Amino acid sequence: MSTNTTVDWDNLNDDDLATALAVHAGQLLVSLRTDLISQGTSMWNLRDSGDMGAHHFLLDMISRVRPDDAVLSEEGADSKHRLSAERVWIIDPLDGTTEYGEDRQDWAVHIALWSLDHFVSAAVSLPAVDKVFSTTPPSVLPPRTSAKPRLVTSRSRAPYSAIIVAQELDCDAFRLGSAGAKAMSVVMGDTDIYLHDGGMHQWDSAAPAAVAMAAGLHASRLDGSPLVYNKSDTWLPDFLICRQEFKEPVLDALWGDKWRDK
């Protein structure tokens, strides 16, 4: 199946390229899932096929249109020169493999371009609901409509930090699958706070963080320190995205005044 027949890939700027990659990888994944489910494939084959199909599509396109850029991907492309490269694409071809395999909607594609110490462009697509969120143009946050703060956390586990914040701020709690889906729920205004402890990788949070910050949300480590990407160790211990009005209450709940010295 082909998803690149109507895009002039060679003439896209970085912003449009990030969005196009997220959208077209997502379209490939939706089509692939429909085809494989109709063939009666196993859940395990569905997950593996989605992971690798999107991975190869993204690597092929990036190597074609940005041959001098490095790539850091969940599915194994860790360019040897990425630590010295000026520009690195940090991608998660299929964020939420479990949800994808279960034929759910809460999975995502992450595309982020990091240069030295900052994001250049990023996009997160939610292909099952036909939505994409980019740094350019940034999303517009809707006004809050809930009396209580709304906190979103993992389907499989409630991080200890999330329990603390939910209790301290008297939050209504919601559960979603992938990191991208949870982060975009804050961008869309469906929730107000997403935090995670217990660790994730750089590709899990890079694009969601960039899109969230472009929309005016707060994004940081759980101690309030800045998020830094393209580090030699891909592990990122914790992560916070929230509306600006909840930054201080969340960090106060976790650390008291200690975070202010970061």
C-alpha positions as CSV (number, residue, x, y, z in Angstrom):
1,M,0.0,0.0,0.0
2,S,1.2,3.5,-0.7
3,T,0.6,6.6,1.4
4,N,3.0,9.0,-0.4
5,T,1.5,9.5,-3.9
6,T,0.0,12.9,-3.3
7,V,2.8,14.6,-1.3
8,D,5.7,16.5,-2.8
9,W,8.0,15.1,-0.2
10,D,11.2,16.6,-1.6
11,N,9.9,20.2,-1.2
12,L,8.4,20.1,2.3
13,N,9.8,22.4,5.0
14,D,10.6,20.8,8.4
15,D,7.2,21.7,9.9
16,D,5.2,20.3,7.0
17,L,7.4,17.2,6.8
18,A,6.9,16.3,10.4
19,T,3.1,16.6,10.0
20,A,3.1,14.7,6.7
21,L,5.2,11.9,8.2
22,A,2.8,11.6,11.2
23,V,-0.3,11.6,9.0
24,H,0.9,9.2,6.3
25,A,2.5,6.7,8.8
26,G,-0.9,6.8,10.6
27,Q,-2.8,6.2,7.4
28,L,-0.5,3.2,6.6
29,L,-1.2,1.8,10.1
30,V,-4.9,2.2,9.9
31,S,-5.0,0.5,6.5
32,L,-2.7,-2.3,7.6
33,R,-4.7,-3.0,10.7
34,T,-8.0,-3.2,8.7
35,D,-6.4,-5.6,6.2
36,L,-4.8,-7.9,8.8
37,I,-7.9,-8.0,11.0
38,S,-9.9,-9.0,7.9
39,Q,-7.4,-11.8,7.3
40,G,-7.8,-13.1,10.9
41,T,-4.2,-12.4,11.9
42,S,-3.1,-12.8,15.5
43,M,-2.8,-9.9,17.8
44,W,0.9,-10.4,18.1
45,N,1.4,-10.4,14.3
46,L,-0.8,-7.3,14.1
47,R,1.4,-5.4,16.6
48,D,4.7,-6.5,15.0
49,S,3.5,-5.7,11.5
50,G,2.3,-2.3,12.6
51,D,5.6,-1.5,14.4
52,M,7.9,-2.4,11.6
53,G,5.7,-1.2,8.7
54,A,5.5,2.3,10.1
55,H,9.2,2.2,11.1
56,H,10.4,1.3,7.6
57,F,8.1,3.9,6.0
58,L,9.4,6.7,8.2
59,L,13.1,5.7,7.9
60,D,12.8,5.4,4.1
61,M,11.2,8.9,3.8
62,I,13.6,10.6,6.2
63,S,16.6,9.1,4.6
64,R,15.3,10.2,1.2
65,V,14.4,13.8,2.0
66,R,16.8,14.6,4.9
67,P,19.8,12.3,4.2
68,D,22.1,14.3,6.4
69,D,19.9,14.1,9.5
70,A,20.3,11.4,12.2
71,V,17.4,9.3,13.5
72,L,16.5,7.9,16.9
73,S,13.6,5.5,16.6
74,E,11.9,3.1,19.0
75,E,12.2,0.3,16.5
76,G,16.0,0.2,16.5
77,A,17.3,3.0,14.3
78,D,19.9,4.6,16.5
79,S,22.2,6.5,14.1
80,K,25.8,6.1,15.3
81,H,26.4,9.8,14.7
82,R,23.3,11.1,16.4
83,L,25.1,12.4,19.5
84,S,27.3,14.6,17.3
85,A,24.6,15.4,14.8
86,E,23.1,18.9,14.7
87,R,19.6,17.6,13.7
88,V,18.0,14.4,15.0
89,W,14.6,13.0,14.2
90,I,13.2,11.3,17.3
91,I,10.3,9.1,16.2
92,D,8.0,6.5,17.7
93,P,6.4,4.8,14.6
94,L,3.6,3.3,16.7
95,D,3.1,4.6,20.2
96,G,0.6,2.3,21.9
97,T,1.3,-1.1,20.3
98,T,-1.0,-2.8,22.7
99,E,-3.9,-0.5,22.0
100,Y,-3.3,-0.9,18.2
101,G,-3.4,-4.6,18.5
102,E,-6.6,-4.5,20.5
103,D,-8.3,-2.4,17.8
104,R,-8.6,0.6,20.1
105,Q,-8.3,4.3,19.2
106,D,-5.8,5.5,21.8
107,W,-2.5,5.0,20.0
108,A,-0.3,7.5,18.1
109,V,2.5,8.3,15.8
110,H,5.3,10.6,17.1
111,I,7.6,12.7,14.9
112,A,10.0,15.2,16.5
113,L,13.0,17.1,15.1
114,W,15.6,18.1,17.7
115,S,18.5,20.4,17.0
116,L,21.3,20.8,19.6
117,D,19.1,22.0,22.5
118,H,15.7,22.7,21.2
119,F,12.8,21.3,19.1
120,V,12.6,22.5,15.5
121,S,9.3,20.8,14.5
122,A,7.1,18.1,15.8
123,A,3.8,16.4,15.1
124,V,1.6,13.7,16.9
125,S,-1.1,12.0,15.0
126,L,-4.0,10.0,16.4
127,P,-4.8,8.0,13.2
128,A,-7.7,6.0,14.5
129,V,-9.7,9.3,15.1
130,D,-8.1,11.1,12.1
131,K,-6.4,13.9,14.1
132,V,-3.0,15.4,13.9
133,F,-1.4,18.0,16.2
134,S,1.7,20.0,15.2
135,T,4.0,22.6,16.5
136,T,3.3,24.8,13.4
137,P,0.5,25.7,13.5
138,P,0.2,25.1,17.2
139,S,-3.0,23.8,18.7
140,V,-5.4,26.3,20.4
141,L,-6.3,25.2,23.9
142,P,-10.0,25.2,24.6
143,P,-11.2,26.8,27.9
144,R,-11.7,24.5,30.8
145,T,-15.2,23.3,31.5
146,S,-14.7,21.0,34.5
147,A,-14.9,22.1,38.1
148,K,-12.3,19.6,39.2
149,P,-8.8,19.1,37.7
150,R,-8.9,16.1,35.3
151,L,-5.8,13.8,35.5
152,V,-5.1,11.2,32.9
153,T,-3.0,8.1,33.6
154,S,-2.1,4.7,32.3
155,R,-4.5,2.0,31.6
156,S,-2.3,-0.6,33.2
157,R,-0.9,1.2,36.3
158,A,-1.5,4.3,38.3
159,P,1.9,5.9,38.9
160,Y,2.6,6.7,42.6
161,S,3.1,10.4,41.6
162,A,-0.3,10.4,39.9
163,I,-2.0,9.1,43.0
164,I,-0.3,11.8,45.1
165,V,-1.4,14.6,42.7
166,A,-4.9,13.2,42.3
167,Q,-5.4,13.1,46.1
168,E,-3.8,16.5,46.8
169,L,-5.7,18.3,44.0
170,D,-8.9,16.3,44.3
171,C,-8.7,15.3,40.7
172,D,-11.1,13.3,38.5
173,A,-9.0,10.5,37.1
174,F,-9.2,9.0,33.6
175,R,-7.2,6.2,31.9
176,L,-5.9,6.0,28.4
177,G,-3.4,3.9,26.5
178,S,-0.4,5.4,24.7
179,A,1.7,8.4,26.0
180,G,0.8,10.3,22.8
181,A,-2.9,9.8,23.3
182,K,-2.7,10.9,27.0
183,A,-0.7,14.0,26.1
184,M,-3.0,15.0,23.3
185,S,-6.0,14.6,25.6
186,V,-4.5,17.6,27.5
187,V,-3.9,19.5,24.3
188,M,-7.5,18.8,23.2
189,G,-8.8,20.0,26.6
190,D,-10.3,16.6,27.6
191,T,-7.9,16.4,30.6
192,D,-5.7,18.9,32.4
193,I,-2.8,16.9,33.8
194,Y,-0.7,14.0,32.5
195,L,2.2,12.8,34.5
196,H,4.3,9.6,34.4
197,D,6.9,8.0,36.6
198,G,8.6,4.7,36.4
199,G,10.4,5.6,33.2
200,M,9.9,5.9,29.4
201,H,12.1,6.4,26.5
202,Q,12.9,9.7,24.7
203,W,10.7,8.8,21.7
204,D,7.7,8.3,24.0
205,S,7.6,11.9,25.1
206,A,9.6,14.0,22.6
207,A,6.9,14.8,20.0
208,P,4.1,15.1,22.6
209,A,6.2,17.5,24.7
210,A,7.0,19.7,21.7
211,V,3.4,19.8,20.6
212,A,2.2,20.5,24.1
213,M,4.6,23.4,24.7
214,A,3.8,24.9,21.3
215,A,0.1,24.9,22.4
216,G,1.1,26.8,25.6
217,L,1.1,23.9,28.0
218,H,3.8,23.2,30.6
219,A,6.1,20.2,30.0
220,S,9.0,19.2,32.2
221,R,10.4,16.4,34.3
222,L,8.5,15.7,37.5
223,D,10.8,17.9,39.5
224,G,10.2,20.8,37.2
225,S,13.5,20.6,35.4
226,P,13.6,21.0,31.6
227,L,13.2,18.1,29.2
228,V,16.4,17.4,27.3
229,Y,16.6,15.0,24.3
230,N,19.2,13.2,22.1
231,K,21.1,12.1,25.2
232,S,23.2,9.0,25.0
233,D,20.9,7.1,27.4
234,T,17.5,7.0,25.8
235,W,15.8,6.4,29.2
236,L,13.7,9.3,30.6
237,P,12.7,8.6,34.2
238,D,9.6,10.8,34.4
239,F,7.5,13.3,32.6
240,L,4.8,16.0,33.2
241,I,2.4,17.8,30.8
242,C,-0.3,20.1,32.3
243,R,-2.1,23.4,31.8
244,Q,-0.1,26.3,33.1
245,E,-2.4,26.9,36.0
246,F,-1.7,23.4,37.3
247,K,2.1,23.6,37.1
248,E,2.7,25.0,40.6
249,P,-0.1,22.9,42.3
250,V,1.2,19.7,40.8
251,L,4.9,20.4,41.6
252,D,3.9,21.6,45.1
253,A,2.0,18.4,45.7
254,L,5.0,16.4,44.7
255,W,7.9,18.4,46.1
256,G,6.6,21.3,48.2
257,D,8.9,24.3,47.6
258,K,12.0,22.2,46.7
259,W,11.2,22.2,43.0
260,R,11.5,26.0,42.9
261,D,15.3,25.7,43.2
262,K,15.6,23.7,40.0
